Amino acid sequence: MRIALLSYRSKTHCGGQGVYVRHLSAGLAELGHQVEVFSGQPYPEILDPRIKLTEVPSLDLYREPDPFRVPRLGEMRDHIDALELLTMWTAGFPEPRTFTMRAARMLARRRDEFDVVHDNQSLGTGLLKIADLGLPVVATVHHPITRDRLVEVAAATWWRKPLVRRWYGFAEMQKRVARRIPELLTVSSSSAADIAEDFGVAPGQLHVVPLGVNTELFKPSARQVSGRIIAIASADVPLKGISHLLHAVARLRVERNLDVQLVSKLEPNGPTEKLIAELGISDIVHSSSGLSDAELAELLASAEVACIPSLYEGFSLPAVEAMASGTPIVASRAGALPEVVGNDGECARLVRPADVDELTAVLGQLLDSPLERRRLGAAGRQRAVDVFSWESVAAQTVSVYEMARERVGVRGKSADR
């Protein structure tokens, strides 16, 4: 099958989007399919050699080190660029929409070169133009962005609330587009239920295919650092609950030697950096970003406990990677996390979201119990091997592609009659 895989940003360190594109494309190629990734900036740094990358240049308005930059007049090429800039200037986030508009323009010239188009989370209006070309379109919705909007609006100061709502204005576009795509992929039953509720799509449109993990790379290590807790999350995003972990760490350090590793790029003088300073834990909390897969795998396996204190997760790739690493998990009983890690006490300990008291107590219990850590770690490793693999993800995804192709084929025959 000839597959166009669309992703409005695909660098691995942008989060789960980049990881998904990289590993799914490789899994599809392993099954013998021809995959071409169409990506906006930042582009993926590493793809399987069998994968072709087609760059879809934007104005790159959020690039480092000058985010929210004003482009030079000579950079403006067309009305899509003008729309992108105007949306940013009015406090909106344009990329999902403008990326799909550019991708639609490219695919209109190459419609006979692909059998299916697979969108990764953008859900922009350009997808409807691609469908109008007669190409089958499948879209992955990792979780409804409306859940992020809800938490961030609640956490914002009164004067920032309108700005946060405006930034998430693209969520309304995603709702409209999702309702018109017959085949939607998502990563958990919990996320499917939330998408159906928030986006108003029919349950029959949704197909659950979990994410995978490289169990040869993420694997247990005999070298663990005493008192090390690791958390992989966008620490300055309230939805990820890192502030609750930091409050728990401040309490635990009174009686224990801790080494806390945050795999996250912290905003300079942002809320997380300020909280770390206020709690007096700067000496034991260390942040890192831009790690290679090998470096991340080594860091995960070196921890005694992995913590996922999120207020909501549509899946949680860090949870699967921690399980594969044999690292016991303490996670919130929120969103899809129980679905990913199993019931409390199977592969992980589950706590109430935002409950610092319970989080502190459970982390302390695990840090003080090597036997329990080994039991949970071994069970998590087995679950990762048995349930999550990118080869399985690719095969299940192809079955959804076939449904989309059949649907378009049937529609075409009906139109011919």
N, C-alpha and C positions, 0 to 999 in steps of 0.2 A: 504494500500500500504506500502511496506517496502522500506524506503528511506535512502540512504547514503548521508549525507550532508557534503560536504568537504569545509574546510576553512583553508588557510595556516597560519593564525593567528586569534584568536577568543576572546581574552580578551576584554571585553566591552570598556575599556579605550584606546584601540588601535584605536578607532574611529567607523565609521559606520559599518564596517565589523562585529565586535563583537556584536553590537546591532542587526543587521540583523539576524545573526545566532541564537541568544538567543530567539528573539521574533517570528521569522518564525518557528523555531522548536517547540515552545510551541503552536503556532497556528495550526500547522499540527497535533500535538498530540491531541489537542482539537477536531479536526475533526475525530479522531479515527485512524490516521495513526501511523505506527511504525517508529520512527526516530532514527538514530544513527549518531552522529556528529563525524567526523574524523577531528581532528585539530592538527596543528603544534603549536609550542610555540610562544607567550604566550597563554596558554590554557584558555578556558573560566572559570571564577571563579564561575558563577552561571548559571545553566541550570534548566529547569523544571524537577522535579523528574521523569517524565515519559521518559525523554531523556537519552539514553546511550551515554557516551563519550568514544571514542577510541583515545588515544593519539598517535600521529605520531611524534616521537622524531626526532629533527634535531640536529645540533651542537649548536643551539641557539647562534649564533655568535653576535647577536645584543642585548643581554640581558642587563638589568641594574644590577649592576652598572659598568659593564665592556664591553660596546659595542665594536665591532671590535676586540674581544679578539682572542688570538691564542690558540686553544685547545691543550690539551696534546696528545701525540702520542697514548696513550691508549684509547682515546675517538674515534679514527678513526675506523670505523667498515667496510666500504665497499667503492666502487667506487662512490656512490652517495655523501657520506661525502667528498671524495676527490674533487669532482666537486664543491660542496658547498664552500669549503675552497678556492679552486683555483679561483672561481668567485669573492669571496670577496677580495682576495689578488690582483686581477686585476681591482678593483674598481667597479665591477658589483654587482647587487642585485640578489642572487640566489634562494630565497625562493619559488617564484611561480613555478619554474621549478622542483626543488628538492623535494618539498612537494608532487607534483602530481606523481613524479616517485615513491616515497615511498608508496603513497596511492594506486597506480596501483598494486604494488607488494602485498599489503595486500588484495586488492579486488580480485586479481587473485585466491587466496586461498579460497575466500568466495563468488564467483560469484553467487551461487545459493541462497544466503541469501537475495538478494535485487532485487527489481523491477525497481528501477531507481536510478541514481546517479546525484546529484545536486552539481555543483561546484560554490563556492562563490568567484568570481573575480580573481582566480589564473590564469586560462587559460594556464596552463602549458602543456608541451608535453605529460605528463603522462595520460592526459585525452583521448588522441587518443588511447593509449594502452588499457584503460578501455573500450572504444567503441569497440575495436577489440575483446574484450571478449564476445561481444554480449549484453552488458548492455546498456540500453538507457541512454544517457548523456544529461543533461540540464545544462547550465551555466548562472550565473547572471553576467552582466557587468554593474556596477553602473554608470560608465562613462568611456570614453576612456582615459587611462593613458597618451596618447599622448598629451592631453590638459595640464596636469600637466607639462610634459616635456617642452612644448613650453614656458610656463610662467617662469619656473625655469631657463631655458637656457637664456632667455632674461634678467632675473634679475641677473644672475651670472657675476662676474668679468671675464675679458677676459681669465685669466689663469685657471679659474675654469670651463669654458664652456665645455671643452673636458671631464672633470670628471663627470659633470652632465649628459652629453650625454651617457657616458659609464654606469653610474648608471641606467639609464632608458633603457638600452639595451634590457631588457626583454620585452619591448613593441612590438618589432618586432616579438618575439615568440608569444605573445598574438594575434597579428593580424593573423598570420598563423593558429593558433589553432581555433580562433573564426570562421574563414571561413569554417572550417570543422565540426562545430557543428550545426546541423539543427535548434535546438530550443535554442534561446538565450533570456533570460529575461533582461529587463532593467527597470529603475524606472521612466522614463518620456519620453514624445515624443521628447523633446529637446535632451535628451541624446541619444535616438534612432537615430535621424538624424545625430548626431555627430559620433556615432559608425559606422553607415553605410558609412559615408564619410571617416573617418580616418582609419577604419579597412578594408574597402572594402567588407563588408558582404552585402548580399542581404536584402532589407527591409523586405521580407517575413520571414526571419529567426528571426526577432525581435518581442517580445511580451512585451507590456508595462504593468507593474504591479507596482503601487506606493508603497512606504513604509508606515508603519502604526505607530500609537501612542496609548499608553495606556491613554485613556481620563479619567480614574478613578484616575490615579496617577498624571498625568499632568493636573492640573485644576486651576482655578482662586483663588486668595487669597485676602482677604480684607486688608492684611498687606503689603503695598508697601513702599519701602524706597525712600524718596524724592531725585530726581536727579540721581537715579541708572540706569545705562546703562549696559546691559549684552551682551557679545559676546562669542559664543562657537565655537572655531576653533583651528586648529593647527597654533598658532600665528606666528611661525617662517617660515611658508610656504608662499612664496609670493602670491600664487594663492588665498589665503584666504583674502588678502587685509586689514589685521589688521593695517598695518602701516598707511593707509589712515584714519581709525577710530581714531588712536592715534593723528594724526595731527589735526583732527576735534575737538577732546576732548581738546587739548591744546588751541584752539581758544575759545571754549565754556566756559571753566573754568574762563575766565576773568570776566564774568558777572554772573556766576552761581556756586552754590555748587554742585559738581558732585561726584558720587561714581561709578567708572567703574570696573566691574567684568569681568575678562577674565578667562573663563573656558578652561585652556590650560596649558600644562607643558612647561614652557619656558626654552630654552637652557641657562644654566648659562653663562653670559657675551655674549649671542648670540645677533642677530640683534634686536630682540624686546626689550630685557632688555636695550640694549644700547640706542635705540630710546626713550624709556620711560625716561631714565636719561637725555638725550640731550634736550628733550622737557620740562623738569622740572615738570613732572606730577607723579613722584613716590609716592607722598603723596595721590593721589586719584585713582591710578590704582592698583588693587589687583588681583593676579592670584591664581587659585586653580586647582587641578587636582586630579584624583582618587576618585571623589565624587560618593556616592551611588546614585541610581536612585531617592530615596526619597530626598536626599540632593540637587540634581540637580533640581528636580521639585520645591522644596521650593525656591531655588535661582531664578529660572526663573520667578516664580509667584510674587516674591518680587520686580522685576524690573519695572520701568516705561516704559522703551523702550528696545527692543532687536534689536541688529544691526547685519546684515549679509552683510559685505562689500566686499564679494568675487568677484574676477574677472571671476570666472567660477564655476558653481555647476551643477553636473549631476542630483541632487535632492536637498536635504537639510533637513535632519532629525531635526536639531535644529530649523528650521523654523516651522515645523509641531508641535514640542514640545512647541514652544513659542505660536503658535496659540491656542493649547489646553489649555495653561496656561492663556489665556486671556491677554497676553502681546502684545501690539502693536509693529509692526516690521518696521524697516527701512532697506531695502535691495537693493542690486544692481540689475539693470535691466540686468541680465547676466545669461546665460545658462538657466537652468530650473527654476530659482527662480520665474519669473512671472507666470509660469505654476503652481507652488506649492501654491503661496500666492494669485493669482488672479491679476486683473488689478490694476493699481495705484489707491489708495484710497478705495479699497474694504475692504481688511483686513490688508493692509500694504501700506507704502509709498515707491515708487521705485525711485531710483536715478541712474544717469549714473555711471558706474564702474570707479573707480579711480578718480572721480571728488570730491576733498576735499571741494571745495566751496559749491557745491550743498548738499553734505552730511552734512556739518556744518549747513547750513540753515535749512534743513528739520529736523534734530535732534533738533535744537533750537525751531522750530515751535511746534513740538510735546511736548517737555518738558514744553513749556509755555501754552499748551492747554489741560487741564484735560478732557474736554468734548470730544475732538477729540480722545484722548487716550482711553477713555471708549468706544466710538463708534467702533473704529478699533479693540479693544480687544474683544468686544462682537461678532463682525462679524467673527473674526478669530476663536474664540472658536466654533461657529456654523459650520464653514467650516471644522474644524478638526473632529468634531463629525459626520458630514454628509458624508465626503469624505474619511477619512483615519482611518482604523482600521486594526489590525493585523489579525482578523478573516477573513475579506474580502481578505486581501493579501494572506493568506494561501489557501483559496478556489480558487482564480484565479491562483495561482501557481500550484495547483493540476491539473487544466485543461490543463496546458502546459505539465505537466508530462504525462498526458494521450495521448497527441499528440505524444510525444517522444516514448512512448511505442507502440503506434499504428504503427508508422513509422518503428520501429525496427521489429515489428511483421510481417508487410507487406514484408519487405526486406527479413526476414527469410523464409517466404513462397515462395517468388520468387526464392530464392536460392535452396529450396527443389525441386521445379519443374525443 
